[in-house]
Amino acid sequence: MKVKSRHHLRSDEIDALCDSIESSLGVALAGDAFEAVEFADADYEVVLVDGEPAVMYVDDQPFLTVKGANQFPPTTNVVTVDAGAVSFVSSGADVMRPGITEADESIEAGDLVVIAEETHGKVLAVGRALEDGADLVGDSGKVVESIHHVGDDLFEFSV
């Protein structure tokens, strides 16, 4: 990934970012340095928190990256998958209903969600819910579209 531009965020931008993440995921970001990075070869922007890519913008909405969600574990908008789904989700596959063991019922269709594995609670991916939280667990069908996952270019990005 080729960096197009990079700049430190102003304190008001940091406050707005932290408020947005806290309201959507129930987690307080903490860090000394917040830096926006724009890529020449990707259509999203990332915010580095203390040098780590912790936040990404999806459709102008800030949301935690996989690394960010593992560093600052969210309390809402979490979808949990069983061990059988881990290899598929980690490879970027969309999440199918049978692999989901639990989902936050406050999730609405279209919301961004973090996808965690049930054994250790580690976040494997970020996706967009295609159904409401109460309808994510079941027998068949694709219910979460993958956006970012372990091992993709964003996950491997480092400064």
C-alpha positions in Angstrom: 0.0 0.0 0.0 1.4 3.3 -1.1 0.9 6.3 1.2 -0.4 9.4 -0.6 -0.5 11.7 2.4 -0.1 11.7 6.2 -0.9 14.3 8.8 -1.6 14.6 12.6 -5.2 15.1 13.6 -6.2 18.3 15.5 -7.6 17.9 19.0 -11.2 18.6 17.7 -10.8 15.9 15.1 -9.5 13.5 17.7 -12.5 14.2 20.0 -15.0 13.7 17.1 -13.3 10.4 16.1 -13.2 9.1 19.7 -16.9 10.1 20.3 -18.0 8.3 17.1 -16.1 5.1 18.0 -17.4 5.2 21.5 -21.0 5.7 20.4 -20.9 2.9 17.8 -18.7 0.3 19.6 -18.8 1.3 23.2 -15.0 1.6 23.5 -12.8 4.5 24.4 -9.8 5.0 22.2 -6.7 6.0 24.0 -3.4 7.2 22.5 -0.9 10.0 22.4 -0.6 10.4 18.7 -3.5 10.3 16.1 -2.4 10.5 12.5 -4.5 10.3 9.3 -3.1 8.3 6.4 -4.5 8.4 2.9 -3.4 5.8 0.4 -2.8 6.3 -3.3 -3.9 2.7 -4.2 -6.9 2.2 -1.8 -10.3 3.9 -1.5 -10.2 4.3 2.3 -8.4 6.4 4.9 -6.8 5.1 8.1 -6.1 6.7 11.4 -2.9 5.5 13.2 -3.2 5.6 17.0 0.3 5.6 18.4 1.6 4.3 15.0 -0.9 1.4 14.7 -3.7 1.4 12.1 -6.6 1.4 14.6 -9.4 3.2 12.7 -10.5 3.1 9.1 -13.2 5.1 7.4 -15.9 3.1 5.6 -18.2 5.4 3.6 -17.0 8.4 5.7 -17.8 6.6 8.9 -14.9 5.8 11.3 -14.8 2.2 12.5 -12.1 0.1 14.2 -9.8 -2.0 12.0 -9.1 -5.6 13.0 -5.9 -4.5 14.8 -7.8 -1.6 16.5 -10.6 -3.9 17.6 -8.1 -6.3 19.2 -6.4 -3.5 20.9 -9.6 -1.8 22.0 -12.2 -4.6 22.3 -15.7 -3.4 21.4 -18.7 -4.1 23.6 -21.4 -3.5 20.9 -21.8 -4.4 17.2 -20.0 -7.7 17.7 -20.8 -10.9 15.8 -19.2 -14.1 17.2 -18.4 -17.1 14.9 -17.6 -20.7 15.8 -14.3 -22.5 15.2 -15.5 -23.9 11.8 -15.9 -20.4 10.4 -12.6 -19.0 11.5 -10.5 -20.1 8.5 -13.1 -18.8 6.1 -13.6 -15.4 7.8 -9.9 -15.0 8.2 -9.5 -15.5 4.4 -12.0 -12.7 3.7 -15.2 -14.8 3.1 -18.5 -13.3 3.9 -20.1 -14.7 7.0 -22.8 -17.3 6.7 -25.6 -17.6 9.2 -24.7 -21.2 10.4 -21.3 -20.1 11.5 -22.6 -17.4 13.9 -23.0 -18.4 17.5 -24.0 -15.0 18.9 -24.7 -11.5 17.6 -25.4 -8.2 19.3 -29.2 -7.7 19.1 -28.8 -3.9 18.7 -27.2 -4.4 15.3 -29.3 -3.1 12.4 -29.0 -4.2 8.8 -26.4 -2.0 7.1 -24.4 -1.5 10.4 -20.6 -2.1 10.5 -19.7 -5.0 12.8 -16.6 -6.7 14.1 -16.5 -10.5 13.7 -14.8 -12.3 16.6 -14.1 -16.0 17.2 -15.8 -17.6 20.1 -12.9 -19.4 21.8 -10.6 -16.4 22.6 -12.7 -13.5 21.5 -10.1 -12.3 19.0 -11.4 -10.1 16.1 -10.9 -11.7 12.7 -12.7 -9.3 10.4 -14.8 -6.2 10.0 -18.0 -6.4 7.9 -21.4 -4.9 7.1 -24.5 -6.7 8.5 -27.0 -7.6 5.9 -29.7 -8.4 8.5 -30.7 -7.2 11.9 -28.8 -8.7 14.9 -31.7 -10.8 16.1 -31.8 -12.4 12.6 -28.1 -13.2 12.2 -28.1 -16.6 14.0 -29.8 -19.4 12.1 -29.5 -22.1 9.5 -28.7 -20.7 6.1 -27.7 -17.6 4.1 -25.0 -14.9 3.9 -25.6 -12.3 6.6 -22.4 -10.3 7.0 -20.4 -8.9 4.0 -16.7 -8.9 4.7 -14.9 -5.5 4.3 -11.5 -6.1 6.1 -9.9 -9.2 7.5 -6.8 -10.7 9.1 -4.0 -10.9 6.5 -5.4 -8.4 4.0 -3.3 -5.4 2.8 -4.7 -3.1 5.6 -3.9 -5.7 8.3 -0.4 -6.1 7.0 0.2 -2.3 6.7 2.8 -0.8 8.9 4.6 2.5 9.0 
